[in-house]
Amino acid sequence: MTALYIDADACPVKAEAERVATRHRVRMFVVSNGGLRPSQNPLVETVIVPDGPDVADMWIADRAGNGDVVVTGDIPLAAKCVAAGAKVLKHNGEALTGANIGNVLATRDLMADLRAADPFRQGGGKSFTKADRSRFLDALERALRAAQQQ
């Protein structure tokens, strides 16, 4: 049975994901180490993990697999979930797959090295737009349909 896992720390699309999961009657797990208001939706389970580095990521990686969908901006978590057979989306709707996760991981590592070498290169990244939200909704709709057909 398909499940939707949300890496909820700093996730800007939790409400949108809940609407799509409800429409598809898919169980949704919102995973973080605290600070979230639990949903009243019976399909949504808020999972609070202990504090610690990557504890929420490990919880998701241990459970996500074939037929599941994971929403995360964490590239190492995405790589683990892709390897386990899950469909993975970034918050802007970009799909992370077996075909592109290697390049995305390499780019992430390169950028981390560049930031470490130049303390003045600490940009905050692009802002999240309405277009990103729209792309996410479309991508999640397609990913859930495909996961349910597996």
N, C-alpha and C positions, 0 to 999 in steps of 0.2 A: 504494500500500500504506500502510495506517495506521501512524503512529508516535506514541509517547507521549513528550512532552518534559517534563522536570521541572526547574523552576528551583530547584535544590537548596539554595542558601544559605538556611538557616533554615527548611527545609521539614520539617514534622513528620510527613508521611505518605509518605515514600519507601518504606518497607517495605510498606505497604498497596498503594501503586501498583504495586510490583513483583509482588505476588501477583496482582492483577487483570490486569496486562499478561501475565503468564505463562499465566494461565488462558485468555486470548484469543489467545495466541501472537503478541503484538504487540511489535515492537522498541521498547525504552525507552531514552531518552537522559537520563542524569542529569548536568546541566550545572552546574559551579561553578568557582570559582577556587582550589580545593584543599581539603585537610582532610577528604576523604571516603574511606572504606574501599571499594574497588571490590567490586562484587558478583561472585560466581562464576557467576551465571546467564548463559548464553550469549546470552540475549535482551536483556541489560542492558549498555549501554555507558556507562562513566563518562568524561565529557568534561571535562578540566581546561583552562580558558582562562587566558590571561595576566591578571595583576592589572591592574586599571583600572576606572574607573567604567562600569558597565553592559556590560561585555564579554560576560558570560554571557547577558545579555538580548539583545544584538545577535546572538549565535550562534544563539539559539533563533529570534528574529524572522526571520533570514535563511533559515531552513529550514522552519519550520512553515507549513502551508498547508491547503488543502482536504483533508478526510479525516483530519486529524491532531487530536490532543488535547494541550493544554498545561495544566500545573498550575503556577500561580504566584500569589503575593500581590502582585506588582508590577503596578500598574494601567496605567502607560504601556506595558509589555510586553504586557499583556493586550489593550490597544487595538490594537496593531500586529498581533497574532495574529488577533484577531477580524476586522480589516480584510482579512487574508490568507485568511480562510475557515476557520480552525481553530476547533475547539470549545475553550473555555477555562473552567477551573474554579479557584476559589480553594481553599485548603487545607480550608476548612470545608464544601466541597461546593457553594457558591454558584456558579451558572453566570453567566459574563459573556458577553453576547451583543450583537449589533448594536442590540437594543432598549434595553439598559440601560447600555452602556459609557459613553455620553456623560454620563449622570447620575453614574455612579460616578467618572469622571474629574473632573467639576466638584466633587463632594463632597471628593475627595482634595485638589484644589487649594485649596478653601476652608479645609479643616482645616490644611493646611500654612501658609496665610496667618495663621490664628488662632494657631497655635503660634509663628510668627515674631513676631507682635505681642505675645504674652504669654509670656514665658520661664517662667512658673510653670505654664503649661498644657502639660505634657509627659507626659501619661498614657501608660502602657504598653499600653493596649488591653485587650481581654478575654482571659482565659486560654483555652487550647485544651482542650475537654472531650471526654469519650467520645461524647457526642451529635454533636459536630462530626466526629469520626472516622467515626462510623457514617453520617452524612449524606454525607461525602466518598466513602466506599466505594460507597454506592448511586448517587451522582451519576456517579462514574467508570465504574461498570458500564454505566449508561445511555448515557453519552457515547461510550464505546468501541463499544458496539453500534451506535449511530447513525452513528459515523464509518466503521465497517466497511461499512455499508450504502450509503454515498455512492458 
